[in-house]
Amino acid sequence: MPLSIVIDDITRLADDAIVNAANPALLGGGGVDGAIHRAAGPALLQACRALPEVAPGVRCPTGEARITPGFALAARHVIHTVGPVWRGGAHGEPQLLAACHRNALALARTHGLASLAFPAISCGVYGYPPELAAPVAVAAVREALAELEAAIAVRFCLRDAAMAAIWRAALSAA
């Protein structure tokens, strides 16, 4: 299935799932994470708190993914993933960012989801340069869809035209 790009507020999308660029505690935060928690309502925080910690204060390690219901969102589910903090690229950031996308898609397939929307994971306060993140995200999604043999419609939901242009360039270059 072709990948697409939309400029929108991810909290308004009615896909089977939206992906949350979360922090390891999964207890809300700023940016996309905060917006998703506010729009979903307090039940999302309760569902996240119910997920087991795998280390003190960590419910989802970097690169992994967890799923919860969407509650008050238009999307039926939220797939939470923790992107890497950008530290120059020599600390496994591309591999961890790719893992976020692969693991989110694997959860979508496991749960029989047909559509999924990704934000620009790690490109906000985590500092990942969008020009470097976009090719990693696009390649990881294409590879995961092929490996999973999954017919999942995937959209990248971006906040503005400048960010969308970066993702469009990555889509056309791949």
Solvent accessible surface area in square Angstrom, and as a share of the most:
residue,aa,sasa,rsa
1,M,134,0.60
2,P,119,0.75
3,L,23,0.11
4,S,49,0.32
5,I,29,0.15
6,V,34,0.19
7,I,78,0.40
8,D,46,0.24
9,D,61,0.32
10,I,11,0.06
11,T,16,0.09
12,R,165,0.60
13,L,10,0.05
14,A,80,0.62
15,D,11,0.06
16,D,28,0.14
17,A,0,0.00
18,I,0,0.00
19,V,0,0.00
20,N,0,0.00
21,A,26,0.20
22,A,3,0.03
23,N,38,0.20
24,P,44,0.28
25,A,28,0.21
26,L,1,0.00
27,L,69,0.34
28,G,17,0.16
29,G,45,0.43
30,G,54,0.52
31,G,59,0.57
32,V,50,0.29
33,D,7,0.03
34,G,3,0.03
35,A,31,0.24
36,I,0,0.00
37,H,22,0.10
38,R,177,0.65
39,A,41,0.32
40,A,2,0.01
41,G,19,0.19
42,P,113,0.71
43,A,34,0.26
44,L,0,0.00
45,L,48,0.24
46,Q,121,0.54
47,A,21,0.16
48,C,0,0.00
49,R,135,0.49
50,A,84,0.65
51,L,39,0.19
52,P,100,0.63
53,E,86,0.39
54,V,87,0.50
55,A,44,0.34
56,P,130,0.82
57,G,38,0.37
58,V,37,0.21
59,R,25,0.09
60,C,0,0.00
61,P,39,0.24
62,T,50,0.29
63,G,2,0.02
64,E,69,0.31
65,A,12,0.09
66,R,53,0.19
67,I,33,0.17
68,T,6,0.03
69,P,66,0.41
70,G,1,0.01
71,F,87,0.36
72,A,79,0.61
73,L,16,0.08
74,A,58,0.45
75,A,2,0.02
76,R,137,0.50
77,H,41,0.18
78,V,0,0.00
79,I,0,0.00
80,H,0,0.00
81,T,0,0.00
82,V,2,0.01
83,G,3,0.03
84,P,5,0.03
85,V,81,0.47
86,W,63,0.22
87,R,150,0.55
88,G,54,0.52
89,G,24,0.23
90,A,93,0.72
91,H,96,0.43
92,G,27,0.26
93,E,3,0.01
94,P,44,0.28
95,Q,121,0.54
96,L,64,0.32
97,L,1,0.01
98,A,14,0.11
99,A,18,0.14
100,C,0,0.00
101,H,2,0.01
102,R,87,0.32
103,N,55,0.28
104,A,0,0.00
105,L,0,0.00
106,A,38,0.30
107,L,37,0.19
108,A,0,0.00
109,R,127,0.46
110,T,108,0.63
111,H,89,0.40
112,G,63,0.61
113,L,7,0.04
114,A,59,0.46
115,S,23,0.15
116,L,0,0.00
117,A,0,0.00
118,F,0,0.00
119,P,4,0.03
120,A,18,0.14
121,I,3,0.02
122,S,7,0.05
123,C,13,0.08
124,G,50,0.48
125,V,142,0.81
126,Y,52,0.20
127,G,41,0.40
128,Y,3,0.01
129,P,36,0.23
130,P,28,0.18
131,E,105,0.47
132,L,93,0.46
133,A,1,0.00
134,A,0,0.00
135,P,67,0.42
136,V,33,0.19
137,A,1,0.01
138,V,0,0.00
139,A,40,0.31
140,A,2,0.02
141,V,0,0.00
142,R,92,0.34
143,E,93,0.42
144,A,3,0.02
145,L,19,0.09
146,A,74,0.57
147,E,129,0.58
148,L,41,0.20
149,E,153,0.68
150,A,17,0.13
151,A,77,0.59
152,I,4,0.02
153,A,37,0.28
154,V,2,0.01
155,R,69,0.25
156,F,1,0.00
157,C,6,0.04
158,L,2,0.01
159,R,161,0.59
160,D,55,0.29
161,A,68,0.53
162,A,72,0.56
163,M,7,0.03
164,A,0,0.00
165,A,56,0.44
166,I,44,0.22
167,W,2,0.01
168,R,120,0.44
169,A,60,0.46
170,A,8,0.06
171,L,30,0.15
172,S,97,0.63
173,A,90,0.70
174,A,81,0.63
